Amino acid sequence: MKITRIQAFQVDLPLHEGSYNWSGGKSVAVFDSTVVRIETDSGLVGFGEITPLGPVYLPSYAAGARAGISELAPQLIGLDPRDVDVVSRAMDVALKGHPYVKSAIDMACWDLLGKSTGLPLVTLLGGRCGEDFVLYRAISQDAPDAMAANIKGYRDEGYRRFQLKVGSDVETDIARIRSCAAVLESGDVLVADANTGWLPHEAARVVRGVADIDVYIEQPCRTYEECLSIRRRTNHPFVMDESIEDLDSLVRALRDDAMDVVNIKIGKFGGLTKARRARDLCAERGIAMTIEDAWGSDIVTAAIAHLAHSTPTELLFTATDFNSYVTVSTADGAPRRTNGRMSAPAAPGLGIEPREDVLGSPLLDCNG
């Protein structure tokens, strides 16, 4: 099997809630998704997706993804997409860095690997662990009472794990955490995610101000060293996210005992090939994981579902169902949440059929 054509499409993904707000006044109302389509000489076609969380969250942006894919595509024509490690190395040779650019291509290659074997990716990524897996709901930054009300509403939809978007002034963030903790029920899990939004002295005040609350603290500060300092001065369970950029930073964090939970974003690692390596390393070390991406639609949600469902249940802290946040469906057959949980599709590959009417005409079309 050989790659004969690579196309890229752009899709707008508006939000049901109108906007998604997090630390530093950052906000996105419509996400800019790039979908990759890979054709092969066998007639099989694979799909992948990358959707950055705007240009101000990680060093990634939607137009950059498409520019990078246009650089990579000619270098990949003629390769066997089933050789996912070979393709991954070829992309690293052809384009230094920019892992998010490579993620949708890598995802599409995995989709083709699954389709060529007749197996769902959950099987190829290690095997289905349990009947389903638990999801979390991100609670967009708002007034304390409004965020607490949102938790009540999402609990009615079956969610039991909630990630609060904090990272503003100390007093308000303490009030947010306390208000939300007050509406929790037995078995609920609360995470206060600052998305790098606190200075170290502010983070120190927050963890002291909620010392009596059962809450996880996630990525309180901008740098790894600042987060590690806060980790060492609090008894709260600790989550690392933005500081874990690749396998090297993950190894460093494991060595330093920098976290109890780590967020593995598929796009940040450069696709399923490297995200799987990170997942397996954490599993060996007994570190719990959130499996997710920066954002996405049905295609990314399917990839998350396969990686999450093949992660040992006891080590899967939670995962994300991004397709429930957005108003546009990009594929049929995508996994859907049921009572706050989800399962990976059983059909071959990603198990989804992208909707050509939604994708529209390609912005990039490389066929050699």
C-alpha positions in Angstrom: 0.0 0.0 0.0 1.3 3.4 -1.0 0.2 7.0 -0.3 -0.9 8.6 -3.5 -2.7 11.7 -2.4 -2.9 14.0 0.6 -5.7 16.6 1.0 -6.4 19.1 3.7 -9.8 20.6 4.5 -10.9 23.5 6.8 -14.0 23.3 9.0 -15.3 25.9 11.5 -16.5 24.4 14.8 -18.8 26.8 16.7 -19.5 26.1 20.4 -22.9 25.2 22.0 -22.0 27.5 24.9 -21.1 30.4 22.6 -17.5 30.7 23.9 -14.8 28.8 25.8 -13.0 31.0 28.3 -9.9 30.3 30.3 -7.0 32.0 32.1 -5.7 35.5 31.1 -9.0 36.5 29.4 -8.4 34.0 26.6 -11.5 33.0 24.7 -12.5 31.1 21.6 -16.0 31.1 20.0 -15.3 29.2 16.8 -12.6 26.6 16.5 -10.6 26.3 13.3 -10.2 22.6 12.4 -8.0 21.0 9.8 -9.0 17.6 8.5 -6.5 15.5 6.5 -7.6 12.9 3.9 -5.0 10.4 2.7 -5.7 8.2 -0.4 -3.7 5.1 -1.3 -3.2 2.9 -4.3 -5.3 0.2 -2.6 -8.4 2.3 -2.7 -8.5 2.7 1.1 -8.7 6.3 2.4 -7.7 7.5 5.9 -8.7 10.6 7.9 -7.1 12.7 10.7 -7.7 16.0 12.3 -5.9 18.8 14.2 -7.7 21.6 16.0 -5.5 24.0 18.0 -7.0 25.8 20.9 -6.6 29.1 19.1 -3.1 30.7 18.6 -2.5 31.7 22.3 -2.7 28.4 24.2 0.2 26.3 22.9 2.8 27.1 20.2 0.3 26.1 17.4 -2.3 27.7 15.2 -4.7 26.5 12.6 -3.1 28.3 9.6 0.3 26.9 10.7 -1.1 23.4 10.7 -2.2 23.8 7.0 1.1 25.5 6.0 3.1 22.7 7.6 1.0 19.9 6.0 1.6 21.5 2.6 5.4 21.2 3.3 5.1 17.6 4.5 2.7 16.2 2.0 5.1 15.9 -1.1 7.6 14.1 1.1 5.2 11.4 2.1 3.8 10.4 -1.3 4.9 6.8 -2.0 5.3 5.8 1.6 3.3 2.9 3.1 0.9 4.6 5.6 0.7 1.3 7.6 4.4 1.8 8.6 3.4 4.4 11.2 6.8 4.7 12.8 8.5 5.1 9.4 6.1 7.8 8.4 6.6 9.5 11.8 10.3 9.5 11.3 10.0 10.8 7.8 7.9 13.7 9.0 10.5 14.6 11.7 13.2 14.6 9.0 11.2 16.7 6.6 10.1 19.3 9.2 11.9 20.0 12.4 9.6 20.5 15.4 5.9 21.6 14.9 4.5 18.3 16.2 0.9 19.5 15.9 1.4 19.8 12.2 2.1 16.1 12.0 -0.7 14.9 14.2 -3.5 14.7 11.6 -1.3 12.9 9.1 -0.2 10.4 11.7 -3.8 9.9 12.7 -4.9 9.3 9.1 -2.1 6.7 8.8 -3.4 4.8 11.8 -6.9 5.0 10.3 -5.5 3.3 7.2 -3.6 0.7 9.3 -6.8 -0.2 11.0 -8.8 -0.4 7.8 -6.2 -2.5 6.1 -6.3 -5.1 8.9 -10.0 -4.9 9.5 -9.4 -3.9 13.2 -10.4 -0.9 15.2 -7.6 1.2 16.5 -8.5 0.3 20.1 -7.3 -3.2 19.3 -4.1 -2.1 17.6 -3.3 0.4 20.4 -3.3 -2.4 23.1 -6.8 -3.8 23.4 -10.1 -2.6 24.8 -10.0 -2.1 28.6 -13.4 -2.6 30.1 -16.8 -1.7 28.6 -16.3 2.0 28.5 -14.4 4.9 30.1 -15.0 8.0 32.1 -15.2 11.5 30.7 -14.7 14.9 32.2 -16.5 18.2 31.5 -14.5 21.4 31.2 -16.3 24.3 33.0 -15.6 27.5 31.1 -14.4 30.4 33.3 -17.2 32.5 34.7 -18.5 33.9 38.0 -18.3 31.4 40.9 -22.0 30.8 41.2 -22.4 30.4 37.4 -19.6 27.8 37.3 -21.3 25.9 40.2 -24.6 26.0 38.3 -22.9 24.6 35.2 -21.6 21.7 37.2 -25.1 20.9 38.4 -26.3 21.0 34.8 -23.6 18.8 33.4 -24.1 16.3 36.3 -27.6 15.9 35.0 -26.0 14.8 31.7 -24.0 12.1 33.5 -20.6 13.8 34.0 -19.0 13.2 37.4 -15.6 14.8 36.7 -15.3 18.5 36.3 -12.3 20.7 35.2 -12.7 24.3 36.4 -11.1 26.9 34.3 -9.4 29.2 36.8 -6.2 31.2 36.6 -7.3 34.8 37.2 -7.2 36.8 40.4 -6.6 34.8 43.6 -9.7 35.7 45.6 -12.1 35.0 42.7 -10.4 31.7 41.9 -10.6 30.6 45.6 -14.3 31.5 45.5 -14.8 29.5 42.2 -13.2 26.4 43.7 -15.2 26.7 46.9 -18.5 27.3 45.2 -18.0 24.4 42.9 -16.8 22.0 45.6 -20.0 22.9 47.6 -22.2 21.4 44.9 -20.3 18.2 44.4 -21.8 14.8 45.3 -20.1 11.7 46.6 -17.9 10.3 43.8 -17.5 13.5 41.9 -14.0 14.7 41.1 -12.9 18.4 40.9 -9.9 19.7 39.0 -8.8 23.4 39.2 -7.0 24.0 35.9 -5.2 27.3 35.8 -3.7 26.8 32.3 -0.4 28.5 33.4 -2.4 31.5 34.6 -1.0 32.1 38.1 2.3 33.6 39.1 4.0 31.4 41.7 3.0 33.6 44.6 -0.6 33.6 43.4 -0.6 29.8 43.1 0.8 29.5 46.6 -2.0 31.6 48.0 -4.7 29.6 46.1 -3.4 26.2 47.3 -3.2 27.5 50.8 -6.7 29.1 50.5 -8.3 25.8 49.5 -6.2 23.5 51.7 -9.4 22.0 53.1 -10.9 21.2 49.7 -10.6 17.9 47.9 -9.4 19.3 44.5 -6.7 18.5 42.0 -4.4 21.4 41.0 -3.6 21.5 37.3 -0.7 23.4 35.6 -0.8 26.4 38.0 2.1 28.3 36.4 3.8 28.9 33.1 7.1 27.1 33.5 7.9 23.6 34.6 10.1 24.8 37.4 7.4 27.0 38.8 4.8 24.2 38.7 7.3 21.9 40.4 7.8 24.5 43.2 4.0 24.6 43.8 3.8 20.8 43.7 6.3 20.6 46.5 4.4 23.0 48.8 0.9 21.5 48.5 -0.7 18.3 49.6 -3.2 18.5 46.7 -3.0 15.9 44.0 -1.2 17.5 41.0 -1.7 17.5 37.3 0.8 18.5 34.6 -0.3 19.6 31.2 1.2 22.4 29.2 4.7 21.7 30.5 4.7 18.2 29.1 5.6 18.9 25.5 7.2 15.7 24.4 8.7 12.4 25.6 11.8 14.2 26.9 9.8 16.5 29.2 7.6 13.6 30.3 10.7 11.6 31.3 12.0 14.6 33.2 8.7 15.0 35.0 8.6 11.3 35.9 12.1 11.5 37.3 11.3 14.6 39.4 8.0 13.2 40.7 6.4 16.3 39.3 2.8 15.0 39.1 0.2 12.5 40.1 -1.7 12.8 36.8 -0.5 13.9 33.3 -2.5 15.2 30.4 -1.5 13.5 27.1 -2.7 15.6 24.2 -2.4 13.7 20.9 -1.6 16.7 18.8 1.0 18.0 21.2 3.0 14.8 20.9 2.6 14.8 17.1 0.0 12.1 16.7 -1.1 8.7 18.0 2.3 7.1 17.3 4.1 9.2 19.9 1.1 9.7 22.2 0.9 5.9 22.5 4.6 5.8 23.6 3.9 8.4 26.2 0.8 6.5 27.4 2.8 3.3 27.7 5.6 5.0 29.6 3.2 6.4 32.1 1.5 3.1 32.4 4.8 1.4 33.3 5.4 4.1 35.9 1.9 3.9 37.4 1.0 7.5 36.5 -2.6 8.3 35.9 -3.5 10.0 32.6 -6.1 12.2 31.0 -6.2 11.3 27.3 -7.3 14.2 25.1 -6.2 16.8 22.5 -6.2 20.6 22.4 -9.7 20.5 20.7 -11.5 18.8 17.8 -14.6 17.4 16.3 -15.8 13.8 15.7 -12.5 12.7 14.1 -10.3 13.8 17.0 -12.9 12.5 19.5 -12.7 9.1 17.8 -8.9 9.0 18.1 -9.1 10.0 21.8 -11.7 7.3 22.4 -9.4 4.6 20.9 -6.3 5.7 22.9 -8.3 6.1 26.1 -10.2 2.8 25.8 -6.9 0.9 25.3 -5.4 2.6 28.4 -5.6 0.4 31.6 -8.7 1.4 33.4 -7.0 2.0 36.7 -4.6 4.5 35.1 -7.1 6.4 33.0 -8.0 9.4 35.1 -10.4 10.7 32.4 -10.8 11.6 28.8 -12.6 14.2 26.6 -15.6 14.1 24.3 -15.0 17.3 22.2 -17.7 16.5 19.7 -20.3 17.2 22.4 -19.0 20.8 22.8 -19.4 21.8 19.2 -22.4 22.3 16.9 -20.9 20.8 13.8 -20.6 17.0 13.1 -17.8 16.1 10.8 -18.3 12.4 10.7 -20.9 9.6 11.0 -20.2 6.7 13.4 -18.3 8.8 15.9 -18.4 7.8 19.6 -21.0 9.6 21.7 -21.2 9.9 25.4 -23.7 8.0 27.4 -24.2 9.1 31.0 -20.8 10.7 31.2 -19.0 7.8 29.7 -17.8 6.7 26.2 -16.5 3.7 24.3 -14.3 3.4 21.3 -16.0 2.5 17.9 -15.8 -1.2 16.9 -15.5 -0.6 13.1 -12.1 -0.8 11.5 -9.6 2.1 11.9 -11.1 5.2 13.6 -14.5 3.7 12.9 -15.9 6.9 11.4 -17.1 8.1 8.0 -16.3 11.8 7.5 -19.1 13.8 6.0 -17.9 15.1 2.6 -20.6 17.8 2.6 -19.2 19.3 5.8 -15.6 19.1 4.7 -16.3 20.9 1.4 -13.5 21.5 -1.1 -9.9 20.9 -0.1 -7.6 23.8 0.6 -4.6 21.5 -0.2 -4.4 18.8 -2.7 -1.1 17.0 -3.2 -0.9 13.9 -5.4 2.8 13.7 -6.1 
